[in-house]
Amino acid sequence: MAKCAICEKGAHFGNNVSHSHRKTPKMWKSNVKSVRVKTEGGATKKMYVCTSCLKSGRVERA
């Protein structure tokens, strides 16, 4: 599973808890996209960025 290159958000782990309180493993995946990004030097680089970082403007798309 990819991690966000900006905020390092990744997958979270926990348990699904049923009505009878039985627990099974659960994994929540963050919404991470592969995006072309402008770096500080003006070059473009492909990296994984979560959609919350894209929406907030922390990253400039190339």
C-alpha positions in Angstrom: 0.0 0.0 0.0 1.3 3.4 -1.0 1.9 6.2 1.5 1.4 9.9 0.9 4.8 11.6 0.1 3.6 14.8 1.8 1.8 13.9 5.0 2.9 10.2 5.1 -0.7 9.0 5.5 -1.0 5.3 4.9 -3.2 2.4 5.8 -4.8 2.1 9.2 -5.5 -1.2 11.0 -8.2 -2.2 13.5 -11.0 -4.6 14.0 -14.5 -5.0 12.5 -16.8 -5.6 15.5 -20.0 -7.4 14.8 -23.3 -7.1 16.6 -22.4 -10.2 18.7 -19.0 -8.4 19.4 -16.9 -10.9 17.4 -13.8 -9.2 16.0 -12.2 -9.7 12.6 -9.1 -7.8 11.2 -9.9 -4.7 9.1 -7.8 -2.4 7.0 -8.7 1.1 6.0 -6.8 2.3 3.0 -6.2 6.0 2.5 -7.2 7.7 -0.8 -3.7 7.9 -2.4 -3.2 8.7 -6.1 -0.1 8.6 -8.3 0.4 12.2 -9.5 2.9 14.2 -11.5 4.1 17.0 -9.2 6.2 20.1 -9.7 9.3 20.0 -7.4 11.1 23.1 -6.0 13.7 23.0 -8.8 11.0 23.3 -11.4 11.3 19.7 -12.5 8.4 17.2 -12.5 8.3 14.1 -10.4 5.8 11.3 -10.1 4.8 10.6 -6.5 2.0 9.2 -4.4 -0.2 12.0 -2.9 -3.4 11.7 -0.8 -6.4 13.5 -2.1 -6.6 15.7 1.0 -3.1 17.1 0.2 -4.2 17.7 -3.4 -7.4 19.4 -2.3 -5.7 21.7 0.3 -3.1 22.9 -2.3 0.0 21.5 -0.5 1.1 20.1 -3.9 1.2 21.7 -7.3 0.3 19.4 -10.2 2.5 19.5 -13.3 
